[in-house]
Amino acid sequence: MTTPPILILHAPGTNRDTEAAVAVELAGGDPRIVSMHDLRTGAASMSDFAGLLLPGGFSYGDALGAGVRLALELRTWLYEELADAVRLGRPVLGICNGFQTLLKSGLLGGSEGPEEGRRVTLTDNARGRFECRWVTLRVESGSRSGWLSSLEGTKIRCPVAHGEGRVAVRDPAVVGVLEEEGMVAFRYLSENGHGGEDRAAGGSYPANPNGSVDDIAGLCDATGAVVGLMPHPEDHVVDWQRPGGPPGRRGLPLFEGFVEAAG
């Protein structure tokens, strides 16, 4: 059995690449942390890897907005390589700042171009402050992502750590379109597991920490290869990372599905 090499993209300000590498390794992959500079200069190439992971952190200090500068670099320098990887079905996973980057670059959300032309975006948390707390996610059924299909209904406990993580839509009808197109990959749940038909319970603070519309915590693209989410499943891949409560609901199965798709 081969161990697929996974590119973990590092940019100045990224600070969750090591945790992501540990999660990939535990899941059976071969993590390689590669700088944006090396990709731009040709010292490394996306074609050398079986999957791409954009980790969390604050790339370029979020000086232009969360993930905006890294998204601009991806579109300017690496978009064709990224598009080729997606066409080949190589899995792409964006976590927190990586999710922001994928959405701002147009690789997620079903539309490209400037901010005003997008139907989905990530913006400031509803309470106007940084949120750092543990949440419960559910992998949604009906998602287009093939590598999430074996995890449908799985619940994951992990932390969030962001100030700009609220999923917002251009108009209310977009939520239904995203659902119909199978692009809703994750939702926040309340502690007692409410969600879905009881969306109001799932959407209450702090279960939904940022006020995301319809409790959406993550999305996938139309191909199903690209997946992004705001919480940090890499911070709960072994039991000792959990601050308390019953064992289980780790994020490791998510990375195992990702690595298996890359294999």
Secondary structure, DSSP 4 states (H G I P E B T S, - for coil): ----EEEEEE-TTB--HHHHHHHHHHTT-EEEEEEHHHHHHTSS-GGG-SEEEE--B-GGGGTTSTTHHHHHHIIIIIHHHHHHHHHTT--EEEETHHHHHHHHHTSSSS--SSGGG-SEEEE--TTSS-EEEEEEEEEPTT-S-GGGGGGTT-EEEEEEEESS-EEEESSTHHHHHHHHTT-EEEEEE-TT---GGGHHHHHSTTTSSS--GGGEEEEE-TTS-EEEESS-GGG-SSGGG--SSSS---SHHHHHHHHHHH-
